[in-house]
Structures are given as C-alpha cells and as structure tokens.
Amino acid sequence: MARDDSSQTDSARRAVVAVWRIESARIVATLTRFTRDFALAEDVAQDALADALAQWPAQGVPRNGAAWLTAVAKRKAIDGWRRQERFAERLEAMGQDLEREQATAGDAVPWDPDEVDDDVLRLVFTACHPVLSPQARVALTLRVVGGLESAEIARLFFVPVATIQQRIVRAKQALADARVPFETPPRAEREQRIGAVLAVLYLIFTEGHAATAGDDWMRPELSREAIRLARILAALQPDEPEVHGLLALLELTAARFPARVDERGEPVLLADQDRRRWDRGAIRRGRAALRRAEGFGRGLGPYALQAVIAETHADAPDLASTDWERIIAAYDGLAQIAPSPIVALNRAVAVSMAAGEGRGPAAALAIVDALAGERSLAVGHLLPSVRGELLARLGRDAEASAAFALAAARTGNARERAVLLARAAAGR
C-alpha cells in the first residue's frame, strides 16, 4: 500500500510539473490581466503551484489543471486585497472591465488591427517596457513567459544565478514603480519595443530547441509557443521585415524537430537525421515568411540571415549536398551587422564542411582556437564540443576525447552530456 501511495504522489507531482511547464505563461498572463499587477500575478501563481504540489497527491489531479491553478491564484489575490482593505477598489475596477467587455461584444464593433488579442503577447510587451534595461527585459520574460528557472537563464548568459535573480526582482519592482499597465502599447511605443520582443521570442524558441538543463534534449512546447507568438506578431506588424525574418527562422528550424530525437528521446545530430521526416509544411511556411522579409528590399537583418542558413539546410537532400558557401556568406553578413563569438563559432563549423582553399577542418580549427579567449565561450560547452568534432575529423583522437570530456563537464543537459561522454570514450 505504501508503494502505491508513493507512486500516486509521484504521478501527481509529475502532473503538476507538466501543467506548470506548459501553461505557466498563460496562467501568469491571465492573472496579470486580472490583478493589473505583474509581480502580484507571479506571486499568487507560485502560491497556487505550491498548493497543487501539496493537494493533488491527496485529492487527485483535476481535469483541467491550468484552470485549477488560475482559480486558486485568483482567490489568493482576492484574499490579499481583502487583507489590505483594497477589495472595494479592485471590485470596482473589475466591474468597469466587465462593462467594457460587454459593451464591445458582438459584431457591431470593428476589428482593431492594432489590438494584441493575446494575453501572453501582452505580457511579453509589458516585460519589454523601456523602463527596464535590455538585460532585465530578457531575464524577466524568460522567467515569466518562458518558465525558465534562474539557473537556466544564468547559463544562457554565462552569469551567476544571483545576478539573474537580482535582475528579475529589480525588474518587477521597476514595473510596479512605473505603474506600467498590462495593455496593448500604442503603435509608436510598440515599434520601440519590437526589437526586445523579437529577442526574447528568439531566446524562448532557442531554449526549446536545445534545453540548457534537464533530462530532455528539447523542450518543444517552448518553441511552439514562440512560433505562435511570432505568427501573431507578424499579423500585428506586417510592415516590419525582421518580424517575418524571425518567423521564417523559427518555422524552418522547427521543421527539423521530428527528426532531432529517436524513439527513446535520444539526440539525433544533423548529419544522421532522416530528412524525409522533416516537416515540409513548416518549411513552406518558413520560405514564405523569408520571401516576405526579402520583399521589402531593405537588406536582411540578423534573424532573416539565420533563416537563409536554415533554408539552405532545408534545400539539401543530405549533409554532403549542402551549399556551405551560401551558409558561410550568410554568416559573413551576420558578422557585419550582429557580430558575436557564437556567430564566429558557427561560421567555423560551416568552413569545416566546405571544400576549397581556406576551407576544411584544419582551417576551421584555427578559427576555433582563436576564439578560446572569448569570455562568453569560456564556461559553456559549445567551443570544446566543436573543437572535439574538428580534432576527430583530423584524426587527433586523444585530443578530441579530451575536448569532448570537457564539453560534457560543462553542459547542464543530461541527454547532451551522454552524447558527449560517448564521443569522449570513443575518441572520435
């Protein structure tokens, strides 16, 4: 009996984690609209989560876990207002909201193309308010919208966990002090925030594409949410080329998701993927978005250039047939408008795959070794992982093994660590 109780408890807790992982952004966004207080919304959501962890094992998992969490959190907010003697004020505000909703219901009110009809996207715009620093905007959005823990965000930016926690706390306080409303920003103000919004959607997708930590190689629910929000944003800002560039990049990259893991959830690298499993519909959507970005005739931005790289992979029937020179050219463009060590490292990978003078693994290794002093690459697993691959292709097996072992020690993702340790053991 004790074993059955333990199994039931574990199952309920896994259900809590799953619901929170998938629905936390929508829950917090709904609560922000309800409370008109960003910090309070997350606080009561976290309290409801704690209640679920305590109650679901004993009472059973509700049919709609997200609705349960939202309802409990709303009750906690109301209880807090009562204790603070602000209940009458909040009730009046909620009554006014209800009157407005009823007044605008029906077919008589025309559709407003400038209105963001999505709570999560409103939440992203709120978190990207200019009152916050760029670092604070990203940290707060990844925490609340992406559902990432502070440690995961810290790994993304190669900074201490305490630094990220301080950024998030200060960001919430800054939004509260500035009384930033939870609403669709005016068009002029929205255009000021669009760059920050695109950046956080890209990072949320990237975390879903390759999780920084945990037992899973990917977190596809995060990537799907980023794509959904990017589609809404493309409809809202149809004249912004980089919105379409980002959407193209996300669609073309997500097209490979069905082939990126095997039936056991183990990673399948690009060279080994069955390209027949790639999502042709996503490729078509990505190409259409890229053509739209190109159609403005203003030159391609960073996201559109990365979409060109993704499209080049989608065009190739196999790795050997890939147009690596087109990819190198795209990275050269990126290096001009958005230089970074990661761009240089990825360009080195493309150089290693191309043929001709100044190409191949030896030329790429020289590029990678020159990046060894870059602070942003000094603590992560990417540089030693790429270096190990190049050394293995050059037949320097002992050095490759050491590089893969170092990369394995630096990654926080269990699946990726297993792959790297296997490469280290094989020495190639």
Secondary structure, 3 states (H helix, E strand, C coil): CHHHHHHHHHHHHHHHHHHHHHHHHHHHHHHHHHHCCHHHHHHHHHHHHHHHHHHHHHHCCCCCHHHHHHHHHHHHHHHHHHHCCCHHHHHHHHHHHHHHHHHCCCCCCCCCCCCCCCHHHHHHHHHCCCCCCHHHHHHHHHHHCCCCCHHHHHHHHCCCHHHHHHHHHHHHHHHHHCCCCCCCCCHHHHHHHHHHHHHHHHHHHHHHHCCCEECCCCCHHHHHHHHHHHHHHHHHCCCCHHHHHHHHHHHHHHCCHHHCECCCCCECCHHHCCHHHCCHHHHHHHHHHHHHHHHCCCCCCHHHHHHHHHHHHHHCCCHHHCCHHHHHHHHHHHHHHCCCHHHHHHHHHHHHHCCCCCCCHHHHHHHHHHCCCCHHHHCCCHHHHHHHHHHHHCCCHHHHHHHHHHHHHHCEEHHHHHHHHHHHHHCC
